């Protein structure tokens, strides 16, 4: 079945090409059915391949296998994690297309198939990045993701804010791509290889005594590119600005899978390229990822709490949970890898569902401002229930998949880092519960307005006019996503299946099991209780959501000026190099 692997990229790209050439001459219903069929067919193929991924499959595209020590072909890898990410990307794309079935009432004249075609290209790029077994083609799909996401973020080109957010996204992610490309060039200069596994062997053969300055530079540049995509602090500034203006179905993919692909890339590249004796010592990677991950989790949680723009609030929640993913990956244990994989799957469903609920508010009331929507969401009972359920999923309440993944990861990281997991998940979930209580139940007094943050009250709906009734697709899709996130923690043996799949593909190759423990259940309940308490205090005491003076250093860098974001990207690259430097000095 390995010969079918390239189809996961080819099918959505061919479907996009078909819509780009014929879509303007087709009725809208035909365009949407075509996109849905292509995306669904790709998702079905990815699922079939995933179920047959033991043992892992590899395919040299175009029948260009290595000749002796030389390899010039394109390598795709079909192991559990790669096909799992491709399946996740395909299923979320399918969900986003289903959600948008009634979303854009009037596409631009002559561009009927443009949105669907861009979504299919995005799906193909994400699948290609997940399956890429060589670094250069990982970069190609990395850049294709960025280009398409840039176009989708600024899809409503008639709005100045959308253009500004898209430009910020494009510039910052392009710089991350340039850093990745320079790192690949250094690795190619050292080893003469592009396939990840062959680069790793080349580094071990060239430098068995440990890494040198060239290896460190390549490591820092490659990880910079991946951490930009993952929206880790201080590379994260593009994410809230992009989410604030991107169409809701696009936000579902940005936070639901694209950011997670950045974390997946870190895990894949380190384990395959830099984990050997000629790469970066494990202690140095742990220092770098745990430090940046903890900083990302804390910064994202604090900024999430003080937002009133609901889409920006959810974006900062994504930043916080990305930090938790990086901390888990940084401890470099099979148990933590298993936990992060489960956490990531659950988070994808929960976060995509929450953005879908935010989109329903925007198109029903023309606002995503927590203050101006106070009590106005009462008629949207189903949406309110889903927001509350999504918040509990973010908190890690058993038996959600997020809760199972969080519990397994917490047990693996141990010690003070467990406090970071409980606090970050509780604060982000508490913020969403606070929004739910105010908007859908009208609880508490209306908070006084402040000038420190974007309000979200002057947003334009993403439909031709405000909706009097939320279409069934905009309610069914988030419900299914939340049900899937719940099933990830409930279905017997699912956690063990994911853990076994990750273990086969990981550096250690050790089989493992992921299951609920009393310790994990208690921590999940504790974070949920804390989230409910924080939300209750915020509703009854509105001043709790007014940012204090000590939070100003976290708010001020989110200036909206792309030059500031570029400067912070350079700072982050320098800090990453400093955190990894001791291994080079020691060798």
N, C-alpha and C positions, 0 to 999 in steps of 0.2 A: 504493500500500500504506500510505500515511500514515494512512488512516482506521482502520487496525488498531492503531495505537500505543496508544490508550486501553485496548484489551483486555488489555494486559499488566498493568494495574492492576485492571481490572474482573473478569477471570476468577478470580484467586485470592480477591478479596473476595466475589464471588458464591458461590464454593465454600465459603468460610468461613461465610457466612450460612446456606447450606444445611445444613452440619454443625451449626451452633449451634442450629438449629431442629429438626432431625430426628435428630441424632446420638445422643441419649440413647435413642431408640427403635430404633436399628439395632444389629446385632451388630458387634463390634469389627472383624472382617475387612472388613465392608462400609464402615465408616468409613475404614479405612486405604487400601482400594482407591480410594475416592472421592478422598481427599486426594492419593494418588499420581498418579491420573489428571489431576486439576486442575493440580497442580504440574508434572507432565510435559508436559501440553498447553501450559501457559504457557511453559515452557522451550523447547519446539519452536517456538512462535510467535516467541519472542524470537530464536532462532537464525535462523529464516527472514528476519525483518526485518533482522537484523544482516548477513546475506549480501547484502541488497539496500539497504544504507545509503549507497551512493554513487550519486548525490549525496545529501547529508543530507536528511532529511524533517522537516517541521514540521507540526503540526496544532493548530488552535485548537478545543478541545473544545467541543461544543455549538453549533458554527457561529456563534461570536462573534468574527469577525476584527476587527482594528483598523479604526476609522472615523476617517479623517483622522489626527490626532495623538493620538487617545484609544484606549486599549485596556483592556478590562475582562474579556476572556475568559481561559480557562486554556490556556496554551501548553505543548505537549509537544514535545520535540526528539528526533529519531531519527537522530542521527549515530553514527559508529562507537564512540566512548567511551561514550556514553549507553546504547546498545543492548548494548555489550560488558558493562557493569556489570549491566544488567538480566539478560542471559544468565547471567552468573556467579552473581548472586543466585538465579536460578531453578534453575540446576543444583545449587548447593550446598543449596538447600532440598530439592530432590528427593533428594539424597544423604542429608541428615539424616533425611528421612522414611523412606527405605529402611533406614537404620541403626536407626531406632527401631521398625521393624516388629515386632521381638521384644523391644523394650527395656523398656517399661513393662508388666509382667505384669498389673497390676490397676489400671487407671485409677480415680479416685474414683467412687463409686457415683453414677449419674445424670449423669456428665460424660464419657461415653465419647468424644465427639467434640471435647472442649474443647481438648486438646493439638494435635490436627491442625488444628483451626480457627484456633487462635492462630498456628500456623506458617504457614498460608496468608495470614493477615492480615499477618504479618511480611514474607512474600514480596511481597505487593502493595505494602506501604509502601516497601520497598527499591526495587522497580521504579519506583514513582512518584517517589521522590527522584532516581533516576538519570535519569529522562526529563524532569523538571520544567524548563521553560524560563522560568518566572517565580519570583521569590524567595518570594512568599507561599505558593504551593503547595509549593515546596521545604520551607518551614517546616512546612506541614501534614503532609507525609509524614515529615519529620524527627521531629515530635512523635508521629505514629502509630507510627513505629519504636520510639521510646522507651517509649511506653505498653505496647506489646505485649511488648517485650523485658523490661520491668519485670515483667509478669505471668509470662512464661516463666522469668525468673531465679528468682522466688519460687514456682515451680509446686509444689514440695514444701512446701506451706504449714504442714505439721505440724512442720517443723524450724525452730527459732529462728534458726539460722545463715542459712537460706535467706531468711527474712523480713528479717533485718538486711541481708544483701547486696543484696536487691532494693530495700529502702528507700534504701540508699546510692546504688545505681544511679539510682533514680527521682529523688531530690532533686538530685544533681549534674547529671544530664542535663536535668532540667527547668530548672535555672538556666541551663544552656547554651542551651536553647531560648528562654528569656526574653531572653537577650542577643541571640540571632539575631533575634528578633521586634522588639526595640527598634532594632537596626541597620536592619532593613527599613523600619520606620516613618520613620526619619531620611531614608533614600533616597527614600521615597515623598514626604515633605515637600519635598525638594529638587527632584525631577523630575516628580512626579505620575504615575509609571509603576511597574509591578511586573514586567513582562517584563525579563529580565536584559539582553538586548541593547539595549532601549530605555532602560533606566536608564543603561547605559554611554554611549549617545549623549547623553542628557540631562545627565550629569555633564560631558561634554566641551563641550557647548554652554554650560553655566552657568558653568563655571570653567576656561576654556582656559589661564589663567595658572598653574594648578597646584591642588593640593588645599588646602582650608581646614580649620578645626577640625571642622566638621560632617562632612565627608567622612572625615576621620581617625577620628572617633568611630564612624561607621557601619562603617567598615572593621574597626576593632578589635572591635566588638560582633559583627559577622557572623563574623569569623574565630574569635572566642572560642567561639561556638556550634559551629562546625565542628571546631575542635581538641579540644573536649570529646569529641565523637563519635569523633574519631580517636585519643583517649587519648594526646595529646602531653603531655610534662612541661611545667608542673606541673598539668595537667588530668587526669592519668591514674589517680588513686588509686582510682577506682571500678572499674577493669577487673579487677585481681587479686581484689578482694573479690567481684565478681560471678561471675567464672569459677570461684572456689573452691566456689560453692554451686549454680550453674546446672546443669541437666541437660546431659549431654554433647552431645546433638544441638543444644542451644541454644548451647553453647560453640563448636561447629563453625561456626555462623553468626556469632556475635559476633566471633570472631577471623578467620574466613575471609572475611567480606564486609562486615559493618557498619562495622568500624574503617576498612577500605579506602574505604568510601563517604565517610567524613569527609575523607580525603586527596583523593579525587576531587572533593568539593565545593569544597575550597580551590582546586584547579586550575581548575575550571569557573567559580567566582565571580570569581576574580581576572582570568582571561583574558577574561571577557565583560563584567564590570561595572567593574573598577578599573584595567584595563591602559592606558586611554587617557590623553590629556593632562590631563583633569580628575580623574583618579583618583590612585592611589598610585604614586609613581615606582618603577621596577623595582629600583633600588638598595636602596630601603627594604624592599621585600618580600623581596629576597634576604637582607638583613641579618636580618630577623625570622625567616624560615623556616629559613635555614641555622643560625642560632644555636639556635633552639628544637629543630630537628631533630637537631643534634649532641648537645645536652644530653639529648634524649630517647633517642637511640641509646646513649649512654654509661651513663645511669642505668638503662635497661632491661636492658642487658647485665650490668652489675654485680649488679643485684638478681636477675636470672635465675640467675646462677652460685651465689648463696648460698641458694637455695630448696631445701627438701627435699619440700615439698608439690608433687606433680608438676603439678597443674593450675595452681597459681600460678606455677610455673616457666615453663610454656608461655605463661601470660598475660604475664609480663614479657618473654618472647621476642617476643611480638607488639608490646609497647611499643617494644622496641629496633628492630625492623624498620620500625615506623611512622616512627621517627626517620629511618631511611635513606630512606624514601619522601619525607619532607618536605625533606630536604637536596637530593635530586634535583630535586624540583619547584622548590625555591628558586633554583637557578642559572639558571632561565628560558632554557633552550636546547631546541630541538626534539629533539636527541639524548638529553638527560636525560629529557625527557617520555616518549620512546619506551622508554627503559630502565626507567623506573618502571612503565609500563604492563605490560611483560613480567614484571618483578619481582613486581608485585602479583598477577598471574595465577598465577604459580608458587607464590608464598607462600600463596595461598588454598588450593590443593590440599594442599600439604605440611602446613600448620598444622591444617586440618580433619582430615587423616588422623592426625596425632599426638594430637589430642584424642580421636579415636575409639579409639585404642590405650589412652589413659589411662582411658577409660570401660570398656574390657574388663577392665583391672586392677581397677577399683573394683568391678565386679559379680562378678568371680571371687574376689577376696580380701577385699573390704570395706575397702580401704585404697588411698590414693594417696600413701603416705609412702615415700620412697626408702629410708629406713633399715629400716623394719619389713618391707619387701618384699624385702630382700636375699636373692637366690638363689631366691625363691619363684616367680619367673616362668619358670623353666626349662621347665615343660610347655607354655607358650604360645610355641612356636617361631616360628610365623608372625607373631604380634604383635611378638615381639622383632626379627625381621628387618625388619618395617615401621618400627619405631622407629629402627633403625639407618639405614635408607634415608632416612627423613624427616630425620634429623639431618644426613646428607650433603647433602640438598636445602637445608636451612637454611644450611649452610656455603657454598653456591654452587658445589658441585662440578659441573663440566661432565659431561654435557650437560643437566642439569636446566634447566627454564625459569627457576628462580630464579637459576641461575648465569649464563644468558644476559642476563637483565635486569640483574643486578648488574654484570656485565662492561661492558655498554653504559653504564650509569649511572656507573660508576667512571671510565670513559674521558672522560665528559662533565664530571664535576665536577673531576677532576684534583687534583694537589697533595696537601696534607695531608689533605684530606677522604677520599682513597682509604684512608688508614690507618684512619679511622673505620669505613669499610665493611668492611675486612678484619677489624679487631678485633671489631666488634660481631657480625658473622656467625660468626666463629670461636668466640667466647665462648658465644654462645647454642647453637650446634651442639655445642660441647664439653660443655655442661651436659646436653644430651639424650643424647649418647653415654655420658656418665658414668652417667646413670640406666640406660641400656640395659645397660651392662657389669655394674652392680651387681645390678639386678633380674632380668635374664634370663640372665645368665651366672654370677652369684654371685662375681664377681672381687673381689679385695682384701678386707681386713678390714672388718667392719661399723663404720661411723663411730660415734663416741661421740655421744650425744644432747646437744643444746644447747637452751637455752630462748629463743633469740632469734627463732625463726620458728615459724609454724604447722606442725605435724607432718603432718597429713593421715592419721594412723593411726586416728582415731576416726570416720571418715566412714561414713555409712550407704550400702549399695548402693542403686542406683536400680531394682532389681527386688525382687520380693516376698521372695526368698531368694537367697543366694549361688549363682551359677551353677556347675554341675559341668562344663559344656561351653559354650564360647563359640559362640553361634549363627553360622551361615554369613554372615548379613547383616552382623554386626559385624566380620567379617574381610574380606568381599568389598568393602565400601564403601571402607575406607581403602586397600585395594590398588588399586582403580580410581582413586581420587583421586591416589595417588602416581604411577600410570601416566600420568595426565593431566598432572601437573606435569612429568614427564619428557618427555612428547611435546611440550610447549610449547617445549622447547629442541632437540628432535630433528627434528621435522617440517620438511622443507625449505620455505623461504619463509614459515613462520608468523611469524617475527620481522619480516620485511619487511612482511607484510600488516598486522600490528598497528601498525607504525610509520607506514605509509601512512594507516591509518585515523585515528590520533592526529594526524598532520600535517594532514589535511584539516580537522579540527575545531579545531585549535589556533589561537592568535592569529596566528602567522606563516603558517599554511596551507602550509608547505613540505613537500614529500614527502621522505622519508628512508628509510634502510634500516638494519635491525638484524641483525647477524650476528656470528658468533664471530670473534675476533681472537686472535693469539698472546698479546698482552698480557692480554686478558681471561681466557684459559685459564690462564695462569700465576698470575694473582691468585686465580682460583677454586681452583686446586690448592693454592696457598699457604695460603689460609684454611682449607681442608679439613685439610691437614697440621697446621696450628696447632691446629685443633679436636681432632684425634686425640691430639696431644701433650698438650693440656690435660686431656683426659679420662683419659689414661693416668696422668698425674701425680696427678690427683685420686683415682683408684682406688687407687693404690699409697701415696699420702700423704693419708689422710683429713682431716688438719688443713687441707688446702688449701681445703676447703669450709666451714671455720669462719670466719664473717665477722670481719675484723679491726676494730680500733677506728676506723680512718679511714672505714669504711663506715657507721658509726652515723648520721651526718647524712642518709644516703640511706634507711636503714631506719626511722628514728624517725618521719618524717611519715606513713608507712603505719600509722596508729594505729588505724584502724577507727572513729574518731569522725567522723561526718559533718560536724560543725562545723569540724574541722580541714581537711577537704577543701574546704569552702566558702571558708575563708580562703585556701587555696592557689589556688583558682579566681580570687579577686579579685587575688591577687598576680600570677598569670599574665596576667590582663587588663591590669594596670598595666605589666608588663614588655613585653607586646606593643605597647602604645601608645608606650612609651619607645623601642622599637626602630624604630618607624615615624615618630616625631616629626620627625627631621631633614628629611624631605621637606616637611613643612608649614612648618617654620621657614625653609627655603630659598626657599620660594615667596613 
